[in-house]
Amino acid sequence: MRPFSKTATIQLLVPLGLLFLNSCSKPDNPSLFDPNDSGRPQPTITSISPAGGILAGMDTVVVQGTNFSSVVLENSVFFNAQSATLLTATPTQITLIPPIVISDSVAVRAAVNGAYLFSNTILCKVKAGVATFGGLLTTDSCASLATDTSGNLYAAYTTNRVEAGIIKYNPAGARSNYAPATTGIASWSSLKFGPGGYLYAARNSRAVNRFSPAGGSSAILWVALPTGSVITDFDFDQSGNLWGGAAILPTSSAFNLIRPSRHIRLLVECIR
């Protein structure tokens, strides 16, 4: 048999080598970076309101500026490192709910999708939306609350799960006893001030009781509902009518209107 020709081998390898070198040639555009793409304009923040302090997680905050997106999801606003909940957006204004970041000096800045730079930073004060008021003992538990026209707070409370009466806090948080415990009451489910300055109370039963405007004594019965009805919560309208939610055991619920004359009217009954 005739031996394989070395010349033919060389002639075959040369074109393959040229093909390989050609396939590894440098592309015309070796990078994804486009030097001509400057992105969207950098956003700016000019003002934040309300001024003087923002309630964390509660206030609706207005951020004024430039170069925001009118598409809400294309914007981000950060309070320090935490993002806010955005509500609306235009190119010059964003409304938002701030995150729970409590500090006298919170750094706020904005970002927009497609813009390579964050906005400038503005410092603002963010305050706690809630605060401890009054204070109960470690053995106490609050069952229901009411306020009067002077801003005093009244709390029905239990001590070691036993009804202990009504305590009163003035606007400064000073505590005093308003009414002692009422015999036979486990706890009051609802408290409201109503006609005559009385403090009215319900307790998941078929009765509405009330305390003297001056306090100092236990509650007395004001009105009893028909058998099977239960008042769980209530409120008064401007005419002094009591509107109470009630459950008619065991499978339905009802809504009652009790007039100042103590006339009871069943308004709505729902079968569950």
TORKOL-4160 file (C-alpha; in steps of 0.2 Angstrom, whole numbers, padded with zeros to 4 digits, m for minus):
272
<pt num="1" X="0000" Y="0000" Z="0000"/>
<pt num="2" X="0006" Y="0017" Z="m0004"/>
<pt num="3" X="0012" Y="0027" Z="0011"/>
<pt num="4" X="0002" Y="0043" Z="0016"/>
<pt num="5" X="0010" Y="0059" Z="0009"/>
<pt num="6" X="0017" Y="0071" Z="0021"/>
<pt num="7" X="0015" Y="0085" Z="0008"/>
<pt num="8" X="m0004" Y="0081" Z="0008"/>
<pt num="9" X="m0004" Y="0083" Z="0027"/>
<pt num="10" X="0004" Y="0100" Z="0027"/>
<pt num="11" X="m0007" Y="0106" Z="0013"/>
<pt num="12" X="m0023" Y="0101" Z="0024"/>
<pt num="13" X="m0016" Y="0109" Z="0040"/>
<pt num="14" X="m0013" Y="0126" Z="0033"/>
<pt num="15" X="m0031" Y="0130" Z="0028"/>
<pt num="16" X="m0037" Y="0123" Z="0045"/>
<pt num="17" X="m0025" Y="0134" Z="0054"/>
<pt num="18" X="m0030" Y="0150" Z="0044"/>
<pt num="19" X="m0048" Y="0146" Z="0047"/>
<pt num="20" X="m0045" Y="0145" Z="0066"/>
<pt num="21" X="m0035" Y="0161" Z="0066"/>
<pt num="22" X="m0049" Y="0170" Z="0057"/>
<pt num="23" X="m0063" Y="0163" Z="0069"/>
<pt num="24" X="m0053" Y="0170" Z="0084"/>
<pt num="25" X="m0050" Y="0188" Z="0076"/>
<pt num="26" X="m0054" Y="0203" Z="0087"/>
<pt num="27" X="m0073" Y="0208" Z="0085"/>
<pt num="28" X="m0077" Y="0226" Z="0080"/>
<pt num="29" X="m0086" Y="0230" Z="0097"/>
<pt num="30" X="m0078" Y="0220" Z="0111"/>
<pt num="31" X="m0088" Y="0228" Z="0125"/>
<pt num="32" X="m0106" Y="0229" Z="0130"/>
<pt num="33" X="m0102" Y="0247" Z="0136"/>
<pt num="34" X="m0108" Y="0261" Z="0125"/>
<pt num="35" X="m0098" Y="0276" Z="0128"/>
<pt num="36" X="m0111" Y="0287" Z="0119"/>
<pt num="37" X="m0125" Y="0281" Z="0132"/>
<pt num="38" X="m0126" Y="0294" Z="0146"/>
<pt num="39" X="m0142" Y="0286" Z="0154"/>
<pt num="40" X="m0156" Y="0296" Z="0161"/>
<pt num="41" X="m0152" Y="0313" Z="0169"/>
<pt num="42" X="m0147" Y="0312" Z="0187"/>
<pt num="43" X="m0162" Y="0315" Z="0198"/>
<pt num="44" X="m0162" Y="0329" Z="0211"/>
<pt num="45" X="m0171" Y="0333" Z="0227"/>
<pt num="46" X="m0175" Y="0351" Z="0231"/>
<pt num="47" X="m0187" Y="0349" Z="0246"/>
<pt num="48" X="m0196" Y="0337" Z="0257"/>
<pt num="49" X="m0212" Y="0340" Z="0266"/>
<pt num="50" X="m0219" Y="0341" Z="0279"/>
<pt num="51" X="m0205" Y="0351" Z="0286"/>
<pt num="52" X="m0199" Y="0350" Z="0304"/>
<pt num="53" X="m0202" Y="0331" Z="0306"/>
<pt num="54" X="m0210" Y="0316" Z="0298"/>
<pt num="55" X="m0219" Y="0302" Z="0307"/>
<pt num="56" X="m0211" Y="0286" Z="0303"/>
<pt num="57" X="m0223" Y="0274" Z="0293"/>
<pt num="58" X="m0237" Y="0286" Z="0295"/>
<pt num="59" X="m0235" Y="0303" Z="0286"/>
<pt num="60" X="m0238" Y="0305" Z="0268"/>
<pt num="61" X="m0222" Y="0313" Z="0262"/>
<pt num="62" X="m0220" Y="0324" Z="0247"/>
<pt num="63" X="m0203" Y="0324" Z="0239"/>
<pt num="64" X="m0200" Y="0339" Z="0226"/>
<pt num="65" X="m0186" Y="0338" Z="0213"/>
<pt num="66" X="m0182" Y="0335" Z="0195"/>
<pt num="67" X="m0179" Y="0321" Z="0183"/>
<pt num="68" X="m0190" Y="0308" Z="0192"/>
<pt num="69" X="m0200" Y="0295" Z="0182"/>
<pt num="70" X="m0219" Y="0297" Z="0180"/>
<pt num="71" X="m0219" Y="0278" Z="0182"/>
<pt num="72" X="m0220" Y="0274" Z="0200"/>
<pt num="73" X="m0210" Y="0258" Z="0200"/>
<pt num="74" X="m0196" Y="0266" Z="0190"/>
<pt num="75" X="m0192" Y="0277" Z="0206"/>
<pt num="76" X="m0184" Y="0272" Z="0223"/>
<pt num="77" X="m0182" Y="0284" Z="0238"/>
<pt num="78" X="m0171" Y="0278" Z="0252"/>
<pt num="79" X="m0171" Y="0284" Z="0270"/>
<pt num="80" X="m0154" Y="0279" Z="0275"/>
<pt num="81" X="m0153" Y="0262" Z="0268"/>
<pt num="82" X="m0171" Y="0258" Z="0269"/>
<pt num="83" X="m0183" Y="0261" Z="0254"/>
<pt num="84" X="m0199" Y="0270" Z="0256"/>
<pt num="85" X="m0217" Y="0265" Z="0250"/>
<pt num="86" X="m0220" Y="0276" Z="0234"/>
<pt num="87" X="m0238" Y="0281" Z="0231"/>
<pt num="88" X="m0237" Y="0293" Z="0216"/>
<pt num="89" X="m0224" Y="0300" Z="0204"/>
<pt num="90" X="m0222" Y="0314" Z="0192"/>
<pt num="91" X="m0206" Y="0320" Z="0184"/>
<pt num="92" X="m0205" Y="0333" Z="0198"/>
<pt num="93" X="m0214" Y="0326" Z="0213"/>
<pt num="94" X="m0215" Y="0309" Z="0222"/>
<pt num="95" X="m0227" Y="0305" Z="0237"/>
<pt num="96" X="m0222" Y="0291" Z="0248"/>
<pt num="97" X="m0224" Y="0283" Z="0266"/>
<pt num="98" X="m0208" Y="0283" Z="0275"/>
<pt num="99" X="m0200" Y="0267" Z="0282"/>
<pt num="100" X="m0198" Y="0265" Z="0301"/>
<pt num="101" X="m0181" Y="0274" Z="0302"/>
<pt num="102" X="m0181" Y="0285" Z="0318"/>
<pt num="103" X="m0167" Y="0298" Z="0319"/>
<pt num="104" X="m0165" Y="0317" Z="0320"/>
<pt num="105" X="m0154" Y="0316" Z="0304"/>
<pt num="106" X="m0160" Y="0303" Z="0291"/>
<pt num="107" X="m0151" Y="0304" Z="0274"/>
<pt num="108" X="m0164" Y="0304" Z="0260"/>
<pt num="109" X="m0160" Y="0301" Z="0242"/>
<pt num="110" X="m0168" Y="0295" Z="0226"/>
<pt num="111" X="m0164" Y="0284" Z="0212"/>
<pt num="112" X="m0172" Y="0282" Z="0195"/>
<pt num="113" X="m0170" Y="0266" Z="0183"/>
<pt num="114" X="m0158" Y="0271" Z="0169"/>
<pt num="115" X="m0150" Y="0285" Z="0178"/>
<pt num="116" X="m0132" Y="0280" Z="0183"/>
<pt num="117" X="m0131" Y="0292" Z="0198"/>
<pt num="118" X="m0141" Y="0294" Z="0214"/>
<pt num="119" X="m0149" Y="0311" Z="0218"/>
<pt num="120" X="m0141" Y="0323" Z="0230"/>
<pt num="121" X="m0144" Y="0319" Z="0248"/>
<pt num="122" X="m0156" Y="0329" Z="0260"/>
<pt num="123" X="m0156" Y="0326" Z="0279"/>
<pt num="124" X="m0173" Y="0326" Z="0288"/>
<pt num="125" X="m0180" Y="0322" Z="0305"/>
<pt num="126" X="m0190" Y="0306" Z="0306"/>
<pt num="127" X="m0200" Y="0304" Z="0322"/>
<pt num="128" X="m0208" Y="0288" Z="0330"/>
<pt num="129" X="m0227" Y="0287" Z="0325"/>
<pt num="130" X="m0232" Y="0279" Z="0341"/>
<pt num="131" X="m0225" Y="0282" Z="0359"/>
<pt num="132" X="m0228" Y="0274" Z="0376"/>
<pt num="133" X="m0241" Y="0284" Z="0386"/>
<pt num="134" X="m0247" Y="0282" Z="0404"/>
<pt num="135" X="m0241" Y="0265" Z="0407"/>
<pt num="136" X="m0248" Y="0250" Z="0415"/>
<pt num="137" X="m0241" Y="0239" Z="0428"/>
<pt num="138" X="m0234" Y="0222" Z="0423"/>
<pt num="139" X="m0249" Y="0213" Z="0430"/>
<pt num="140" X="m0261" Y="0225" Z="0421"/>
<pt num="141" X="m0270" Y="0222" Z="0404"/>
<pt num="142" X="m0280" Y="0235" Z="0395"/>
<pt num="143" X="m0297" Y="0229" Z="0388"/>
<pt num="144" X="m0304" Y="0245" Z="0381"/>
<pt num="145" X="m0301" Y="0264" Z="0379"/>
<pt num="146" X="m0311" Y="0280" Z="0378"/>
<pt num="147" X="m0307" Y="0299" Z="0378"/>
<pt num="148" X="m0316" Y="0314" Z="0384"/>
<pt num="149" X="m0317" Y="0332" Z="0376"/>
<pt num="150" X="m0303" Y="0338" Z="0387"/>
<pt num="151" X="m0291" Y="0325" Z="0380"/>
<pt num="152" X="m0291" Y="0313" Z="0395"/>
<pt num="153" X="m0289" Y="0295" Z="0392"/>
<pt num="154" X="m0299" Y="0282" Z="0401"/>
<pt num="155" X="m0294" Y="0263" Z="0401"/>
<pt num="156" X="m0304" Y="0248" Z="0407"/>
<pt num="157" X="m0291" Y="0236" Z="0414"/>
<pt num="158" X="m0289" Y="0220" Z="0422"/>
<pt num="159" X="m0276" Y="0215" Z="0435"/>
<pt num="160" X="m0270" Y="0197" Z="0434"/>
<pt num="161" X="m0285" Y="0194" Z="0423"/>
<pt num="162" X="m0298" Y="0201" Z="0435"/>
<pt num="163" X="m0308" Y="0217" Z="0431"/>
<pt num="164" X="m0300" Y="0231" Z="0441"/>
<pt num="165" X="m0310" Y="0246" Z="0436"/>
<pt num="166" X="m0307" Y="0262" Z="0426"/>
<pt num="167" X="m0291" Y="0272" Z="0427"/>
<pt num="168" X="m0289" Y="0290" Z="0420"/>
<pt num="169" X="m0274" Y="0298" Z="0412"/>
<pt num="170" X="m0273" Y="0316" Z="0409"/>
<pt num="171" X="m0264" Y="0323" Z="0393"/>
<pt num="172" X="m0248" Y="0323" Z="0403"/>
<pt num="173" X="m0249" Y="0305" Z="0406"/>
<pt num="174" X="m0253" Y="0306" Z="0425"/>
<pt num="175" X="m0263" Y="0292" Z="0431"/>
<pt num="176" X="m0278" Y="0292" Z="0443"/>
<pt num="177" X="m0292" Y="0280" Z="0448"/>
<pt num="178" X="m0309" Y="0285" Z="0439"/>
<pt num="179" X="m0320" Y="0270" Z="0445"/>
<pt num="180" X="m0318" Y="0254" Z="0455"/>
<pt num="181" X="m0322" Y="0237" Z="0448"/>
<pt num="182" X="m0340" Y="0232" Z="0445"/>
<pt num="183" X="m0346" Y="0216" Z="0453"/>
<pt num="184" X="m0349" Y="0202" Z="0441"/>
<pt num="185" X="m0339" Y="0210" Z="0427"/>
<pt num="186" X="m0325" Y="0201" Z="0419"/>
<pt num="187" X="m0319" Y="0215" Z="0408"/>
<pt num="188" X="m0327" Y="0229" Z="0397"/>
<pt num="189" X="m0326" Y="0226" Z="0379"/>
<pt num="190" X="m0331" Y="0244" Z="0374"/>
<pt num="191" X="m0331" Y="0262" Z="0382"/>
<pt num="192" X="m0338" Y="0278" Z="0375"/>
<pt num="193" X="m0343" Y="0295" Z="0382"/>
<pt num="194" X="m0361" Y="0299" Z="0378"/>
<pt num="195" X="m0376" Y="0310" Z="0383"/>
<pt num="196" X="m0375" Y="0318" Z="0399"/>
<pt num="197" X="m0356" Y="0316" Z="0401"/>
<pt num="198" X="m0359" Y="0298" Z="0406"/>
<pt num="199" X="m0346" Y="0285" Z="0402"/>
<pt num="200" X="m0355" Y="0271" Z="0394"/>
<pt num="201" X="m0348" Y="0253" Z="0394"/>
<pt num="202" X="m0352" Y="0236" Z="0385"/>
<pt num="203" X="m0345" Y="0219" Z="0390"/>
<pt num="204" X="m0351" Y="0206" Z="0377"/>
<pt num="205" X="m0367" Y="0204" Z="0385"/>
<pt num="206" X="m0385" Y="0209" Z="0382"/>
<pt num="207" X="m0383" Y="0225" Z="0393"/>
<pt num="208" X="m0376" Y="0243" Z="0391"/>
<pt num="209" X="m0370" Y="0250" Z="0408"/>
<pt num="210" X="m0364" Y="0268" Z="0412"/>
<pt num="211" X="m0353" Y="0276" Z="0425"/>
<pt num="212" X="m0357" Y="0293" Z="0433"/>
<pt num="213" X="m0349" Y="0308" Z="0424"/>
<pt num="214" X="m0339" Y="0312" Z="0440"/>
<pt num="215" X="m0333" Y="0294" Z="0442"/>
<pt num="216" X="m0330" Y="0286" Z="0459"/>
<pt num="217" X="m0343" Y="0273" Z="0459"/>
<pt num="218" X="m0346" Y="0256" Z="0449"/>
<pt num="219" X="m0356" Y="0255" Z="0433"/>
<pt num="220" X="m0375" Y="0254" Z="0434"/>
<pt num="221" X="m0386" Y="0246" Z="0421"/>
<pt num="222" X="m0393" Y="0258" Z="0408"/>
<pt num="223" X="m0402" Y="0247" Z="0396"/>
<pt num="224" X="m0404" Y="0228" Z="0393"/>
<pt num="225" X="m0407" Y="0220" Z="0376"/>
<pt num="226" X="m0419" Y="0206" Z="0371"/>
<pt num="227" X="m0413" Y="0189" Z="0377"/>
<pt num="228" X="m0400" Y="0181" Z="0364"/>
<pt num="229" X="m0393" Y="0198" Z="0359"/>
<pt num="230" X="m0376" Y="0204" Z="0364"/>
<pt num="231" X="m0368" Y="0221" Z="0362"/>
<pt num="232" X="m0349" Y="0220" Z="0358"/>
<pt num="233" X="m0345" Y="0237" Z="0353"/>
<pt num="234" X="m0355" Y="0254" Z="0350"/>
<pt num="235" X="m0354" Y="0272" Z="0347"/>
<pt num="236" X="m0365" Y="0288" Z="0348"/>
<pt num="237" X="m0371" Y="0299" Z="0334"/>
<pt num="238" X="m0373" Y="0318" Z="0335"/>
<pt num="239" X="m0391" Y="0315" Z="0341"/>
<pt num="240" X="m0386" Y="0304" Z="0356"/>
<pt num="241" X="m0392" Y="0288" Z="0348"/>
<pt num="242" X="m0382" Y="0273" Z="0352"/>
<pt num="243" X="m0377" Y="0261" Z="0337"/>
<pt num="244" X="m0372" Y="0244" Z="0344"/>
<pt num="245" X="m0365" Y="0229" Z="0335"/>
<pt num="246" X="m0373" Y="0213" Z="0343"/>
<pt num="247" X="m0372" Y="0195" Z="0340"/>
<pt num="248" X="m0388" Y="0185" Z="0341"/>
<pt num="249" X="m0381" Y="0168" Z="0347"/>
<pt num="250" X="m0377" Y="0156" Z="0340"/>
<pt num="251" X="m0377" Y="0158" Z="0321"/>
<pt num="252" X="m0382" Y="0176" Z="0317"/>
<pt num="253" X="m0377" Y="0194" Z="0321"/>
<pt num="254" X="m0387" Y="0211" Z="0322"/>
<pt num="255" X="m0386" Y="0229" Z="0322"/>
<pt num="256" X="m0396" Y="0239" Z="0335"/>
<pt num="257" X="m0401" Y="0257" Z="0337"/>
<pt num="258" X="m0404" Y="0263" Z="0355"/>
<pt num="259" X="m0411" Y="0280" Z="0357"/>
<pt num="260" X="m0408" Y="0291" Z="0372"/>
<pt num="261" X="m0426" Y="0286" Z="0378"/>
<pt num="262" X="m0419" Y="0268" Z="0379"/>
<pt num="263" X="m0430" Y="0262" Z="0365"/>
<pt num="264" X="m0422" Y="0248" Z="0356"/>
<pt num="265" X="m0424" Y="0245" Z="0337"/>
<pt num="266" X="m0416" Y="0230" Z="0328"/>
<pt num="267" X="m0410" Y="0237" Z="0311"/>
<pt num="268" X="m0401" Y="0223" Z="0303"/>
<pt num="269" X="m0400" Y="0204" Z="0306"/>
<pt num="270" X="m0388" Y="0193" Z="0296"/>
<pt num="271" X="m0388" Y="0174" Z="0296"/>
<pt num="272" X="m0371" Y="0166" Z="0296"/>
